[in-house]
């Protein structure tokens, strides 16, 4: 690809044209992968694929939407394993009680994962198949000795996660295979875990991350796993550091020693996020802190509960194909108004809302899911409309910032709070901020300042008006006595 072509990329648009196929079953999907081979890409959350396509790094002849496959959904523990469906979203894992209890490090890794919108859209299967050495979830899953379930034309096989990862962006999927689930061993009694990450800002890839899992017996370390992200061509385990601890009486000095050993066996490089020297230096205290946290948690038995978790994505009753030269009719409920629209496979939801329905509240910003200006609600969940194909929204309910106000034009209490507290300057980020803040108040009626900042970490205010935005949201919190009845409802 020439440099001049790359410089012409417009991330507000998806110029590439492709066949869009929405299969109804896993068997049908495998058949499609055989039919199209390397000319096909699978779409679930879309937070990586659509960015690659916009940046002209991927140009598939066919996009297969697997977001509705029932075989890839659900979270449950049975038969000695804890199974996570590949379509489980990062946020579902972050908030699932059984993961918080028995696999605490995984919940922590998901909490540190990008922005809230990316957590809501992104799937565990997509994160694994991305093959990134900077992945947040992979170090934890490897530390728990997890395996992936791969299904293809020749049947099903399981593979340790360490063997799935071949190199930066490379995974060991055979032709026609799809990752359907992740299996973790049921956590042993007195197992504790922790995940720590250093990054430039909250919603960013790791400079370095570490996952620690410890099994203890009284004051002795029975078993240990230490796995690192962003310090090698793939996620790296450090058995030399683990051996420092196994069989020994645990103490902070020993944990520090394990960190010193780990700093010598990792393989960091200099890149745009950090230097190799810095990564080696911080690996020592980061390892110590992760081990101490895991050790404390190992004193308490955590047993996962069987719980089915539904997927973010709505179900589609039947499969269909759309030729790149044709359009597909979708029906959506937008701000309470029913719309029937004909859309092309490569039309973005943001473009349809702004240009077809003239709802200009959601903004064109970065186009790659980093600024949050395009945030809307899709079936009750905040998503980045710049990374959603309009054709996938068929049958959905959508709310934009225009839908927050009352039918008589009266502003929502949250909107009024933004005015009262001067929580806007140029106003470009305000619609996205409002949509995210509204969702936060619906889930957490009395959020702390830290909870507000964390929930809004994927929304950029280029005027740097964050303090006033936090004040406006806090003013609508239930414990302030203002906006208590309706600030959290549409």
C-alpha positions as CSV (number, residue, x, y, z in Angstrom):
1,X,0.0,0.0,0.0
2,X,1.5,3.3,-1.0
3,X,2.0,6.1,1.5
4,X,-0.1,8.6,-0.5
5,X,-3.1,6.2,-0.5
6,X,-2.8,5.9,3.3
7,X,-2.7,9.7,3.7
8,X,-6.0,9.9,1.8
9,X,-7.9,7.7,4.3
10,X,-11.0,9.4,5.7
11,X,-12.1,7.6,8.9
12,X,-15.5,9.2,8.8
13,X,-16.4,6.9,6.0
14,X,-16.1,3.2,5.2
15,X,-15.3,3.4,1.5
16,X,-14.6,-0.3,0.9
17,X,-17.5,-2.3,-0.5
18,X,-18.2,-5.9,0.5
19,X,-20.7,-8.7,0.7
20,X,-22.5,-8.7,4.0
21,X,-23.7,-12.0,5.3
22,X,-25.5,-12.7,8.6
23,X,-25.6,-16.4,9.3
24,X,-28.0,-18.0,11.8
25,X,-25.9,-20.9,12.9
26,X,-22.3,-21.9,13.7
27,X,-22.5,-24.6,11.0
28,X,-23.5,-22.1,8.4
29,X,-20.7,-19.8,9.5
30,X,-18.1,-22.5,9.1
31,X,-19.4,-23.2,5.6
32,X,-19.1,-19.5,4.7
33,X,-15.5,-19.4,6.0
34,X,-14.7,-22.4,3.7
35,X,-16.4,-20.7,0.8
36,X,-14.6,-17.3,1.0
37,X,-11.4,-18.4,2.7
38,X,-9.0,-15.5,3.4
39,X,-11.3,-13.1,1.6
40,X,-13.7,-13.2,4.6
41,X,-13.6,-11.3,7.9
42,X,-15.8,-12.1,10.9
43,X,-17.6,-9.2,12.6
44,X,-18.7,-9.4,16.3
45,X,-18.0,-6.1,18.2
46,X,-16.4,-4.4,15.3
47,X,-14.1,-2.3,17.4
48,X,-11.0,-3.6,15.6
49,X,-12.2,-4.7,12.2
50,X,-14.0,-1.5,11.2
51,X,-11.0,0.6,12.2
52,X,-8.7,-1.6,10.1
53,X,-11.1,-1.3,7.2
54,X,-11.4,2.4,7.5
55,X,-7.6,2.7,7.6
56,X,-7.4,0.5,4.5
57,X,-5.4,-2.1,6.4
58,X,-8.1,-4.8,5.7
59,X,-10.2,-5.1,2.5
60,X,-12.3,-8.2,2.8
61,X,-14.6,-9.4,-0.1
62,X,-17.0,-10.6,2.5
63,X,-17.9,-9.6,6.1
64,X,-19.7,-12.3,8.1
65,X,-21.6,-11.0,11.1
66,X,-21.4,-13.6,13.8
67,X,-22.8,-11.4,16.6
68,X,-26.1,-13.3,16.8
69,X,-24.8,-16.9,16.9
70,X,-26.4,-18.6,19.9
71,X,-23.6,-21.2,20.1
72,X,-21.1,-18.4,21.0
73,X,-23.1,-16.9,23.9
74,X,-23.4,-17.6,27.6
75,X,-21.3,-17.8,30.7
76,X,-21.6,-20.9,33.0
77,X,-19.6,-23.2,35.2
78,X,-20.1,-27.0,35.0
79,X,-18.3,-30.3,34.5
80,X,-15.2,-29.0,36.2
81,X,-14.7,-26.0,33.9
82,X,-15.9,-22.4,33.8
83,X,-16.9,-21.6,30.2
84,X,-17.2,-18.2,28.6
85,X,-18.9,-17.8,25.2
86,X,-16.8,-16.0,22.6
87,X,-19.5,-13.4,22.2
88,X,-19.4,-12.4,25.9
89,X,-18.6,-8.7,26.0
90,X,-15.7,-7.3,28.0
91,X,-18.1,-5.4,30.2
92,X,-20.2,-8.5,30.9
93,X,-17.1,-10.2,32.2
94,X,-16.1,-7.2,34.3
95,X,-19.5,-7.1,36.0
96,X,-20.3,-10.9,36.3
97,X,-20.4,-11.7,40.1
98,X,-18.9,-15.2,39.6
99,X,-15.9,-13.8,37.8
100,X,-15.4,-11.0,40.4
101,X,-15.4,-13.7,43.1
102,X,-13.4,-16.6,41.6
103,X,-11.4,-14.9,38.8
104,X,-10.8,-11.5,40.3
105,X,-7.9,-10.7,38.0
106,X,-10.0,-11.2,34.9
107,X,-12.6,-8.7,36.2
108,X,-9.8,-6.3,36.9
109,X,-8.3,-6.8,33.4
110,X,-11.7,-6.1,31.8
111,X,-12.2,-3.0,33.9
112,X,-8.9,-1.6,32.6
113,X,-9.8,-2.4,29.0
114,X,-10.1,0.7,26.8
115,X,-13.2,2.9,27.2
116,X,-16.6,2.0,28.6
117,X,-18.1,1.9,25.1
118,X,-15.3,-0.4,23.9
119,X,-15.9,-2.7,26.9
120,X,-19.6,-2.8,26.0
121,X,-19.0,-3.5,22.3
122,X,-15.9,-5.6,22.3
123,X,-16.0,-9.4,22.8
124,X,-13.6,-11.8,24.5
125,X,-13.3,-13.8,21.4
126,X,-12.4,-10.8,19.3
127,X,-9.8,-9.7,21.9
128,X,-8.2,-13.1,21.8
129,X,-8.2,-13.4,18.0
130,X,-6.7,-10.0,17.7
131,X,-3.4,-11.6,18.8
132,X,-2.1,-8.4,20.4
133,X,0.8,-8.8,22.9
134,X,-0.7,-5.8,24.7
135,X,-4.0,-7.5,25.3
136,X,-5.4,-7.0,28.9
137,X,-7.4,-10.2,29.1
138,X,-4.8,-12.7,27.6
139,X,-2.3,-12.5,30.5
140,X,-5.0,-13.3,33.0
141,X,-6.5,-16.2,31.0
142,X,-3.0,-17.6,30.5
143,X,-2.3,-17.3,34.2
144,X,-5.5,-19.4,34.9
145,X,-4.3,-22.1,32.5
146,X,-7.3,-21.4,30.2
147,X,-8.0,-23.1,26.9
148,X,-9.9,-22.0,23.8
149,X,-12.5,-24.0,22.0
150,X,-12.0,-23.9,18.2
151,X,-14.6,-25.3,15.8
152,X,-14.1,-25.9,12.1
153,X,-14.9,-28.1,9.2
154,X,-13.1,-31.0,10.8
155,X,-14.8,-30.7,14.2
156,X,-13.9,-29.3,17.6
157,X,-10.5,-29.0,19.3
158,X,-9.2,-27.3,22.4
159,X,-5.9,-25.4,22.6
160,X,-4.1,-23.8,25.5
161,X,-4.1,-20.0,25.0
162,X,-0.3,-19.9,25.0
163,X,-0.4,-22.1,21.8
164,X,-3.0,-19.9,20.2
165,X,-0.7,-16.9,20.1
166,X,1.9,-17.1,17.4
167,X,3.2,-13.6,17.2
168,X,2.1,-9.9,17.0
169,X,-1.4,-10.1,15.4
170,X,-1.0,-13.8,14.6
171,X,-3.1,-16.6,16.0
172,X,-3.2,-20.3,15.4
173,X,-6.7,-20.6,13.8
174,X,-6.8,-23.1,11.0
175,X,-8.7,-22.3,7.7
176,X,-12.4,-22.3,8.4
177,X,-12.1,-22.3,12.2
178,X,-13.9,-20.1,14.6
179,X,-13.2,-19.5,18.3
180,X,-16.4,-20.4,20.1
181,X,-15.5,-20.3,23.8
182,X,-12.9,-19.9,26.5
183,X,-12.6,-22.6,29.3
184,X,-11.1,-21.9,32.7
185,X,-10.4,-24.6,35.2
186,X,-12.7,-24.2,38.3
187,X,-10.7,-22.2,40.8
188,X,-9.1,-24.2,43.6
189,X,-9.8,-23.3,47.2
190,X,-7.4,-20.6,48.5
191,X,-6.7,-19.2,45.1
192,X,-6.1,-15.5,44.7
193,X,-5.4,-13.4,41.6
194,X,-4.6,-9.9,40.6
195,X,-4.1,-7.8,37.5
196,X,-2.1,-4.6,37.3
197,X,-1.4,-2.4,34.3
198,X,0.6,0.8,33.6
199,X,-0.6,2.9,30.7
200,X,-0.2,6.5,29.5
201,X,-3.9,7.3,30.3
202,X,-6.8,5.2,31.5
203,X,-8.2,4.3,28.1
204,X,-5.0,3.1,26.5
205,X,-3.0,0.0,25.7
206,X,-0.6,-1.1,28.4
207,X,3.0,-0.1,28.7
208,X,3.3,-3.2,30.7
209,X,0.8,-5.4,32.6
210,X,1.1,-8.4,34.9
211,X,-1.4,-11.1,36.0
212,X,-0.6,-13.0,39.1
213,X,-2.4,-16.2,40.4
214,X,-1.4,-17.8,43.7
215,X,-2.6,-20.9,45.5
216,X,-1.7,-20.9,49.1
217,X,-1.7,-23.3,52.1
218,X,-1.5,-21.3,55.3
219,X,1.7,-19.2,54.8
220,X,3.2,-21.4,52.0
221,X,2.9,-20.9,48.2
222,X,1.5,-24.1,46.7
223,X,1.4,-22.8,43.1
224,X,1.9,-19.6,41.2
225,X,1.6,-18.1,37.8
226,X,3.0,-14.8,36.5
227,X,2.1,-13.6,33.0
228,X,3.1,-10.3,31.4
229,X,1.6,-8.2,28.6
230,X,3.3,-5.6,26.3
231,X,6.8,-7.0,27.0
232,X,7.4,-9.4,24.1
233,X,6.2,-10.5,20.7
234,X,3.3,-12.3,22.5
235,X,2.0,-12.4,26.1
236,X,4.8,-14.0,28.1
237,X,4.8,-16.3,31.1
238,X,7.7,-16.1,33.6
239,X,8.2,-19.6,35.1
240,X,11.7,-18.6,36.4
241,X,10.0,-15.9,38.6
242,X,7.2,-18.4,39.6
243,X,9.9,-20.9,40.9
244,X,11.2,-18.2,43.3
245,X,7.8,-18.5,45.1
246,X,6.6,-22.1,44.8
247,X,7.0,-24.1,47.9
248,X,8.3,-21.1,49.9
249,X,6.8,-19.1,52.8
250,X,5.3,-15.9,51.2
251,X,6.5,-12.4,52.2
252,X,6.9,-9.1,50.4
253,X,10.7,-9.5,50.1
254,X,10.2,-12.8,48.2
255,X,7.6,-11.1,46.0
256,X,10.1,-8.4,45.2
257,X,12.8,-11.0,44.4
258,X,10.3,-12.7,41.9
259,X,9.8,-9.3,40.3
260,X,13.6,-8.8,39.9
261,X,13.8,-12.2,38.2
262,X,10.9,-11.5,35.9
263,X,12.5,-8.2,34.8
264,X,15.4,-10.1,33.4
265,X,13.4,-12.7,31.4
266,X,10.8,-10.4,29.8
267,X,11.6,-9.2,26.2
268,X,10.5,-5.5,26.1
269,X,11.1,-3.1,23.2
270,X,11.2,0.6,22.7
271,X,8.0,1.9,21.1
272,X,5.6,4.9,21.1
273,X,4.2,4.0,24.5
274,X,7.3,3.3,26.5
275,X,11.0,2.2,26.5
276,X,12.4,-1.2,27.1
277,X,14.4,0.2,30.0
278,X,11.3,1.6,31.7
279,X,9.4,-1.6,31.3
280,X,12.1,-3.6,32.9
281,X,12.4,-1.2,35.8
282,X,8.6,-1.1,36.6
283,X,8.2,-4.8,36.2
284,X,9.8,-5.3,39.6
285,X,7.4,-3.3,41.8
286,X,4.4,-4.1,39.6
287,X,5.1,-7.8,40.1
288,X,5.5,-7.4,43.9
289,X,2.2,-5.5,44.1
290,X,0.3,-8.0,42.0
291,X,1.7,-10.9,44.1
292,X,0.8,-9.3,47.4
293,X,-2.7,-8.6,46.2
294,X,-3.2,-12.1,45.0
295,X,-1.8,-13.5,48.2
296,X,-4.2,-11.6,50.4
297,X,-7.2,-12.7,48.2
298,X,-6.0,-16.3,48.3
299,X,-6.9,-16.4,52.0
300,X,-10.6,-16.4,51.1
301,X,-12.3,-19.2,49.2
302,X,-14.0,-18.0,46.1
303,X,-16.4,-20.3,44.4
304,X,-18.1,-19.3,41.1
305,X,-21.9,-19.5,40.8
306,X,-23.5,-20.8,37.7
307,X,-25.1,-17.9,35.9
308,X,-26.2,-17.4,32.3
309,X,-25.4,-13.9,31.0
310,X,-27.3,-12.6,27.9
311,X,-25.4,-11.0,25.1
312,X,-25.5,-7.3,24.2
313,X,-26.5,-8.1,20.6
314,X,-30.1,-8.6,19.6
315,X,-31.1,-11.8,17.9
316,X,-31.9,-12.1,14.2
317,X,-34.3,-14.9,13.3
318,X,-32.9,-15.9,9.9
319,X,-29.7,-15.6,7.8
320,X,-29.4,-13.3,4.8
321,X,-26.9,-11.9,2.4
322,X,-26.5,-8.4,0.9
323,X,-24.5,-7.9,-2.3
324,X,-22.2,-4.8,-2.2
325,X,-24.2,-3.3,-5.1
326,X,-27.5,-3.7,-3.3
327,X,-29.2,-2.3,-0.2
328,X,-31.0,-4.0,2.6
329,X,-34.1,-2.8,4.3
330,X,-33.8,-2.3,8.0
331,X,-36.4,-1.1,10.6
332,X,-35.2,0.9,13.6
333,X,-36.9,2.8,16.4
334,X,-35.0,6.0,16.8
335,X,-36.0,8.3,19.7
336,X,-39.4,6.6,19.8
337,X,-40.0,7.1,16.0
338,X,-40.3,4.1,13.7
339,X,-38.1,4.3,10.6
340,X,-37.8,1.9,7.6
341,X,-34.6,2.5,5.7
342,X,-32.6,1.0,2.8
343,X,-28.9,0.8,3.7
344,X,-25.8,-0.4,1.9
345,X,-23.5,-3.0,3.7
346,X,-20.8,-0.4,4.2
347,X,-23.1,2.4,5.6
348,X,-22.2,3.4,9.1
349,X,-24.9,4.0,11.7
350,X,-23.5,7.4,12.4
351,X,-23.9,8.5,8.8
352,X,-27.5,7.2,8.7
353,X,-28.5,9.1,11.8
354,X,-26.9,12.3,10.8
355,X,-27.4,12.4,7.0
356,X,-30.6,10.4,6.5
357,X,-32.5,11.2,9.7
358,X,-30.9,14.6,10.3
359,X,-30.1,13.8,13.9
360,X,-26.9,15.8,14.1
361,X,-26.3,15.4,17.9
362,X,-23.9,12.5,17.5
363,X,-20.7,13.9,16.0
364,X,-18.1,12.9,13.6
365,X,-14.9,12.9,15.6
366,X,-11.9,10.6,15.4
367,X,-13.8,7.9,13.4
368,X,-11.8,5.2,15.2
369,X,-13.7,4.9,18.5
370,X,-11.3,7.0,20.6
371,X,-13.1,10.2,21.2
372,X,-16.7,9.2,22.2
373,X,-18.4,12.1,20.3
374,X,-20.6,9.7,18.3
375,X,-22.0,7.8,21.3
376,X,-25.6,6.7,21.1
377,X,-27.7,4.1,22.9
378,X,-28.3,0.9,20.9
379,X,-30.8,-1.4,22.7
380,X,-30.1,0.5,25.9
381,X,-26.3,0.3,25.7
382,X,-23.9,3.1,24.8
383,X,-22.1,2.3,21.6
384,X,-19.8,4.2,19.2
385,X,-22.0,4.8,16.1
386,X,-18.9,5.4,14.0
387,X,-18.0,1.7,14.5
388,X,-21.5,0.2,13.9
389,X,-22.7,-0.9,10.5
390,X,-26.2,0.3,10.0
391,X,-27.3,-3.0,8.6
392,X,-26.5,-4.7,11.9
393,X,-29.0,-2.4,13.8
394,X,-32.0,-3.9,12.1
395,X,-34.8,-4.3,14.7
396,X,-33.0,-2.2,17.3
397,X,-34.1,0.7,19.4
398,X,-31.7,3.7,19.2
399,X,-31.6,6.8,21.4
400,X,-29.5,9.9,20.5
401,X,-29.0,13.0,22.5
402,X,-32.1,14.5,20.8
403,X,-34.2,11.8,22.5
404,X,-33.2,13.0,26.0
405,X,-35.5,16.1,26.0
406,X,-39.2,15.8,26.8
407,X,-41.7,15.9,23.9
408,X,-42.6,19.4,24.9
409,X,-39.0,20.5,24.5
410,X,-38.2,20.6,28.2
411,X,-34.6,19.6,28.8
412,X,-33.7,16.5,30.7
413,X,-32.4,17.3,34.3
414,X,-28.9,16.2,33.2
415,X,-28.9,18.5,30.2
416,X,-30.0,21.4,32.5
417,X,-27.3,20.5,34.9
418,X,-24.7,20.8,32.1
419,X,-25.9,24.3,31.5
420,X,-26.1,25.3,35.2
421,X,-22.5,24.1,35.8
422,X,-21.0,25.3,32.6
423,X,-20.2,21.8,31.6
424,X,-19.5,22.6,28.0
425,X,-17.3,25.0,26.1
426,X,-17.3,24.4,22.3
427,X,-20.0,21.8,22.9
428,X,-18.7,19.2,20.4
429,X,-18.2,16.5,22.9
430,X,-21.3,17.3,24.9
431,X,-23.8,14.9,23.2
432,X,-21.5,12.0,23.8
433,X,-20.8,13.1,27.4
434,X,-24.6,13.4,28.1
435,X,-25.4,9.9,26.7
436,X,-22.7,8.3,28.8
437,X,-23.5,10.2,31.9
438,X,-27.2,9.4,31.5
439,X,-26.3,5.7,31.4
440,X,-24.0,5.9,34.4
441,X,-26.8,7.5,36.5
442,X,-29.2,4.8,35.4
443,X,-26.8,2.1,36.6
444,X,-25.2,4.0,39.5
445,X,-27.6,6.6,40.9
446,X,-25.0,8.0,43.3
447,X,-21.6,7.7,41.6
448,X,-18.4,8.9,43.1
449,X,-16.1,11.3,41.3
450,X,-13.8,8.3,40.5
451,X,-16.7,6.3,39.1
452,X,-17.8,9.2,36.9
453,X,-14.3,9.8,35.6
454,X,-13.8,6.1,34.9
455,X,-17.1,5.7,33.1
456,X,-16.4,8.7,30.9
457,X,-12.7,7.8,30.2
458,X,-13.5,7.2,26.6
459,X,-15.0,10.6,26.0
460,X,-12.6,13.3,25.0
461,X,-13.2,17.0,25.9
462,X,-10.6,18.9,23.8
463,X,-11.4,22.1,25.7
464,X,-10.4,20.2,28.9
465,X,-13.6,20.9,30.7
466,X,-13.7,17.7,32.7
467,X,-14.0,19.3,36.2
468,X,-17.3,21.1,35.4
469,X,-18.6,17.9,33.6
470,X,-18.0,15.9,36.8
471,X,-19.7,18.6,38.9
472,X,-22.7,18.5,36.6
473,X,-23.1,14.7,36.8
474,X,-22.6,14.8,40.6
475,X,-25.3,17.4,40.9
476,X,-27.8,14.8,39.4
477,X,-26.7,12.0,41.8
478,X,-29.4,10.6,44.0
479,X,-27.6,11.6,47.2
480,X,-27.6,15.3,46.3
481,X,-31.4,15.3,46.3
482,X,-31.6,16.8,42.8
483,X,-33.0,15.1,39.7
484,X,-33.6,12.1,41.8
485,X,-36.7,10.9,40.0
486,X,-35.9,11.4,36.4
487,X,-32.2,12.2,35.8
488,X,-31.6,8.5,35.3
489,X,-34.4,7.8,33.0
490,X,-35.2,8.6,29.4
